[in-house]
Amino acid sequence: MLDQLGRRVDCEISYMIEEIAEIDRFAQRLVEDGFDQDERISGARERVASARTGTFLAQNLRHEYDRAGELLSLCLDMAIGAGEQYTGPAEALLARRVEPEMELLGSFHIVGKS
């Protein structure tokens, strides 16, 4: 059981790092394409970067991941009015973020219950 848990944690850490990078790349695209006039996305990107510690300790990574979630929310708001070339990728990022959470909830079992 502990081996399985260890593998799950390794996968989650990798997943979180990849997702943070994908969200940041999308946010950068919005900024470069002129959709950050009020600089909210730029500010959120800075908060993600400031949360980055360079370590893989779960607490530190969760903090960075949470900041990336806030960035994604801003990106989604901006993408809605920006056209399909932005809404499609934004929705894909959201779906990717929700999918593992739903998988975890779907596989939750109370010990001793079937």
C-alpha positions as CSV (number, residue, x, y, z in Angstrom):
1,M,0.0,0.0,0.0
2,L,2.8,2.4,0.8
3,D,4.5,1.6,-2.5
4,Q,1.3,2.4,-4.3
5,L,1.0,5.7,-2.4
6,G,4.6,6.6,-3.2
7,R,4.0,6.1,-6.9
8,R,0.8,8.1,-6.7
9,V,2.6,11.0,-5.0
10,D,5.4,11.0,-7.6
11,C,2.8,11.1,-10.4
12,E,0.9,14.0,-8.7
13,I,4.1,16.0,-8.3
14,S,5.0,15.6,-11.9
15,Y,1.5,16.4,-13.0
16,M,1.4,19.6,-10.9
17,I,4.7,20.8,-12.2
18,E,3.6,20.2,-15.8
19,E,0.2,21.9,-15.3
20,I,1.7,25.0,-13.7
21,A,4.0,25.4,-16.7
22,E,1.1,24.9,-19.2
23,I,-1.0,27.5,-17.4
24,D,1.9,30.0,-17.3
25,R,2.6,29.5,-21.1
26,F,-1.1,30.2,-21.9
27,A,-1.1,33.2,-19.6
28,Q,2.1,34.5,-21.4
29,R,0.3,34.0,-24.7
30,L,-2.6,36.2,-23.5
31,V,-0.2,38.9,-22.4
32,E,1.8,38.8,-25.6
33,D,-1.4,39.0,-27.6
34,G,-2.6,42.1,-25.8
35,F,-5.3,40.7,-23.5
36,D,-3.8,42.0,-20.2
37,Q,-4.4,45.7,-20.3
38,D,-5.1,45.9,-16.6
39,E,-2.0,43.7,-15.9
40,R,-4.0,41.3,-13.7
41,I,-2.6,38.3,-15.5
42,S,0.9,39.7,-15.3
43,G,0.5,40.2,-11.6
44,A,-0.9,36.7,-11.1
45,R,2.1,35.3,-13.1
46,E,4.4,37.1,-10.8
47,R,2.6,35.6,-7.7
48,V,3.1,32.1,-9.2
49,A,6.8,32.8,-9.8
50,S,7.2,34.2,-6.3
51,A,5.6,31.0,-4.9
52,R,8.2,28.8,-6.8
53,T,10.8,27.5,-4.4
54,G,12.6,25.1,-6.6
55,T,11.9,22.2,-4.2
56,F,9.5,19.4,-4.6
57,L,8.2,19.5,-1.0
58,A,4.4,19.0,-1.2
59,Q,3.6,22.1,0.9
60,N,5.7,24.4,-1.3
61,L,4.4,22.9,-4.5
62,R,0.8,23.1,-3.4
63,H,1.2,26.8,-2.7
64,E,2.6,27.4,-6.2
65,Y,-0.2,25.2,-7.6
66,D,-2.8,27.2,-5.8
67,R,-1.4,30.4,-7.3
68,A,-1.4,28.8,-10.7
69,G,-5.1,28.0,-10.2
70,E,-5.8,31.7,-9.5
71,L,-3.9,32.5,-12.7
72,L,-6.0,30.0,-14.6
73,S,-9.2,31.6,-13.3
74,L,-8.0,35.0,-14.6
75,C,-7.0,33.5,-18.0
76,L,-10.5,31.8,-18.3
77,D,-12.2,35.1,-17.6
78,M,-10.0,36.8,-20.3
79,A,-10.4,34.0,-22.8
80,I,-14.2,34.0,-22.8
81,G,-14.3,37.3,-24.8
82,A,-11.2,36.7,-26.8
83,G,-12.4,34.2,-29.3
84,E,-12.2,30.4,-29.9
85,Q,-8.4,30.4,-30.4
86,Y,-8.3,31.3,-26.7
87,T,-11.4,29.7,-25.2
88,G,-10.5,26.2,-26.6
89,P,-7.1,26.1,-25.0
90,A,-8.4,27.6,-21.8
91,E,-11.2,25.0,-21.5
92,A,-8.6,22.3,-22.1
93,L,-6.5,23.5,-19.3
94,L,-9.5,23.6,-17.0
95,A,-10.5,20.1,-18.0
96,R,-7.0,18.9,-17.4
97,R,-7.0,20.4,-13.9
98,V,-10.4,18.9,-12.9
99,E,-9.8,15.4,-14.3
100,P,-7.4,14.1,-11.7
101,E,-9.5,15.6,-8.9
102,M,-12.6,13.7,-10.2
103,E,-10.5,10.6,-10.6
104,L,-9.4,10.8,-6.9
105,L,-13.0,11.4,-5.8
106,G,-14.3,8.6,-7.9
107,S,-11.7,6.2,-6.4
108,F,-12.3,7.2,-2.8
109,H,-13.3,4.2,-0.7
110,I,-13.8,4.1,3.1
111,V,-11.5,1.5,4.6
112,G,-13.5,-1.7,5.4
113,K,-16.3,-0.8,3.0
114,S,-16.8,-2.0,-0.5
